[in-house]
Amino acid sequence: MVRYGFLHNCLESRRRIEYKEEMKICSLASGSKGNCLYLEAGDTRLLVDAGLSLRETTARLTRSGIDPSSVHAVLVTHEHIDHIRSAGSFARRFKVPVVVSYATRQAAEGYLEKTELLEFETGYSFTFRDLLIDPFPVSHDCCDPVGFAVESREGRFGTATDLGTVTRLVREKLKGCRALNLESNHDPEMLLNGPYPWHLKQRIKSRQGHLSNQESLELLHEIAHDRLEALVMAHLSEANNHPDRVVETTASFLRDQNRCAPRITIGDQHQAGPVMEI
């Protein structure tokens, strides 16, 4: 029998925290074929999305030195299959909840059968174990897409992928993070001249599509700060972008702006990235 829970809304979204030294993040997969991010903060370990198969998710965790059974929950950003493919099967296998908005749960019901679900309301922060989690709305072509800002004693983490435009709210929620997972989907010129059909190009460029490299840099211009230590550039298009270009332009941009010098990695589609300890 599926057990539903409703997470406690937390009005205190800006807590005073004494930072410790260590937070861990690892991009297990990022791209149109599957997305999954590991976050460890405080005494809590989370997956943000589970868009790979169950077998591949557990294999990549294990190869990264992470025990899959140590994960406490799966957070879901939206219902597209490349984000939710194994959310239910992972949760059932390891007896953990899927944390999801009510609307996304309804849209993804076929993937979440016989799964313990904890529901949140987009726009309202809630507590889970020792974390304060703030799900904020983003613009994408699905029912209730969110990014997450996660706050712990170790600092603040933010993730925003699968969004077609950067709103004032997105900028505000991603400020002050020690670590970021940020979309940098396509190079506009490569997209325009690339192999995709016109209707797909239009979808990607739309306000409910995906951020370009330049749009990601414009967002970084507003939110980068001296304590940003780790930056994952995520959801790169394999056809319309190039990892080296993204790393070089991002690092150069931050240097030219006299901003921070975080460790920059690319969220790869085919293998897990490094476990970044900050």
QUIMOJO-V163732 format. One record per residue. N is the residue number from 1. PHI is phi in whole degrees, -180 to 180 (* if undefined). D_FIRST is the distance of its C-alpha to the first C-alpha in Angstrom with 1 decimal. Layout:
[[N	PHI	D_FIRST] [N	PHI	D_FIRST]]
This chain:
[[1	*	0.0] [2	-76	3.8] [3	-107	6.4] [4	-103	9.7] [5	-135	13.0] [6	-118	16.5] [7	-75	19.2] [8	-72	22.4] [9	-69	25.2] [10	-118	28.3] [11	-79	31.7] [12	-88	33.6] [13	-85	33.4] [14	-125	36.6] [15	-87	36.6] [16	-83	39.5] [17	-130	38.6] [18	-93	40.7] [19	-70	40.0] [20	-89	39.6] [21	-94	40.7] [22	-118	37.7] [23	-134	34.9] [24	-123	33.7] [25	-135	32.7] [26	-151	32.5] [27	-81	32.1] [28	-80	30.2] [29	-167	30.7] [30	-154	32.2] [31	147	33.2] [32	-71	32.2] [33	-96	30.7] [34	159	28.1] [35	-131	27.8] [36	-163	26.5] [37	-128	28.0] [38	-100	27.6] [39	-131	28.5] [40	-124	29.3] [41	-147	30.6] [42	61	30.9] [43	-101	28.4] [44	-123	25.7] [45	-123	25.0] [46	-128	23.4] [47	-105	23.1] [48	-99	24.2] [49	72	22.8] [50	-149	21.9] [51	-94	23.9] [52	-90	24.9] [53	-66	23.2] [54	-60	21.1] [55	-61	24.0] [56	-72	26.6] [57	-61	24.7] [58	-67	24.5] [59	-66	28.1] [60	-70	29.5] [61	-61	28.0] [62	-63	29.4] [63	-64	32.8] [64	-87	32.9] [65	80	32.6] [66	-113	29.2] [67	-76	26.5] [68	-56	23.3] [69	-73	21.4] [70	-86	23.2] [71	-71	21.7] [72	-96	19.7] [73	-170	18.2] [74	-114	18.7] [75	-91	20.5] [76	-115	20.8] [77	-86	24.0] [78	-169	23.4] [79	-92	21.8] [80	-62	24.6] [81	-60	23.6] [82	-73	26.1] [83	-121	24.0] [84	-130	20.4] [85	-48	20.6] [86	-116	18.7] [87	-59	17.0] [88	-69	13.5] [89	-67	14.6] [90	-64	16.5] [91	-63	13.7] [92	-69	11.4] [93	-63	14.7] [94	-107	15.9] [95	56	12.8] [96	-127	14.1] [97	-84	13.1] [98	-98	14.5] [99	-102	16.9] [100	-154	17.8] [101	-74	19.5] [102	-59	18.0] [103	-66	20.3] [104	-68	19.6] [105	-60	15.9] [106	-64	16.6] [107	-69	19.3] [108	-109	17.3] [109	-57	14.1] [110	-64	14.7] [111	-91	14.9] [112	-119	11.7] [113	-65	9.0] [114	56	5.8] [115	-120	7.9] [116	-71	8.5] [117	-123	11.1] [118	-115	14.2] [119	-101	16.3] [120	-123	20.1] [121	-108	23.0] [122	-57	25.6] [123	97	28.9] [124	-123	27.6] [125	-74	27.5] [126	-147	24.9] [127	-101	24.7] [128	-136	22.4] [129	53	23.5] [130	-100	27.3] [131	-113	27.4] [132	-107	28.2] [133	-116	26.8] [134	-119	28.4] [135	-87	26.9] [136	-115	29.9] [137	-72	30.3] [138	-127	32.1] [139	-100	33.7] [140	-153	32.1] [141	-87	31.3] [142	-152	27.6] [143	-76	25.7] [144	-154	25.4] [145	-72	26.9] [146	-137	27.4] [147	-104	29.3] [148	-129	28.6] [149	-113	31.0] [150	-121	29.9] [151	-119	32.0] [152	-145	32.4] [153	-63	35.2] [154	-83	36.1] [155	126	36.7] [156	-115	35.2] [157	-120	33.6] [158	-135	33.3] [159	-137	31.9] [160	-148	32.8] [161	-131	32.6] [162	58	32.2] [163	-143	34.4] [164	-94	37.5] [165	-150	39.4] [166	-100	39.8] [167	-89	39.6] [168	-60	41.1] [169	-64	37.6] [170	-59	36.7] [171	-60	40.0] [172	-66	39.5] [173	-69	36.0] [174	-93	37.2] [175	-74	40.2] [176	79	40.7] [177	-85	38.4] [178	-80	39.3] [179	-141	37.3] [180	-133	36.4] [181	-117	34.6] [182	-129	36.5] [183	-67	36.7] [184	-146	40.1] [185	-76	39.3] [186	-149	42.6] [187	-90	46.4] [188	-56	47.5] [189	-69	50.5] [190	-64	48.6] [191	-63	46.0] [192	-60	48.9] [193	-97	50.7] [194	-86	47.7] [195	-84	46.2] [196	-68	43.4] [197	-65	44.1] [198	-58	45.3] [199	-64	42.2] [200	-74	40.1] [201	-60	42.8] [202	-65	42.7] [203	-62	38.9] [204	-63	39.1] [205	-78	42.1] [206	-73	40.6] [207	-70	39.3] [208	-116	35.8] [209	-106	36.4] [210	-138	37.2] [211	-77	39.7] [212	-81	43.0] [213	-57	44.6] [214	-65	47.0] [215	-66	44.4] [216	-64	42.7] [217	-66	46.0] [218	-63	46.7] [219	-66	43.5] [220	-60	44.4] [221	-56	47.8] [222	-91	46.3] [223	-114	43.6] [224	-66	45.2] [225	-153	46.6] [226	-63	48.1] [227	-99	44.9] [228	-77	43.0] [229	-108	42.7] [230	-140	40.3] [231	-138	39.9] [232	-102	37.7] [233	-89	38.9] [234	-119	35.9] [235	56	34.9] [236	-69	38.4] [237	-74	39.2] [238	-71	40.5] [239	-94	42.8] [240	-124	44.0] [241	-158	44.3] [242	-144	45.6] [243	-56	44.2] [244	-61	47.7] [245	-63	48.7] [246	-65	45.8] [247	-62	46.5] [248	-64	50.2] [249	-69	50.2] [250	-67	47.6] [251	-63	49.5] [252	-64	52.8] [253	-61	51.6] [254	-66	50.5] [255	-64	53.8] [256	-65	55.8] [257	-87	54.1] [258	55	54.8] [259	-96	51.2] [260	-70	49.0] [261	-125	48.9] [262	-72	45.2] [263	-73	44.1] [264	-111	43.1] [265	-130	40.9] [266	-103	39.6] [267	-74	35.9] [268	-90	36.3] [269	-77	34.4] [270	-106	35.0] [271	-156	34.8] [272	-70	33.6] [273	-83	36.2] [274	-69	37.5] [275	-81	35.6] [276	-92	37.6] [277	-102	38.1] [278	-129	39.7]]
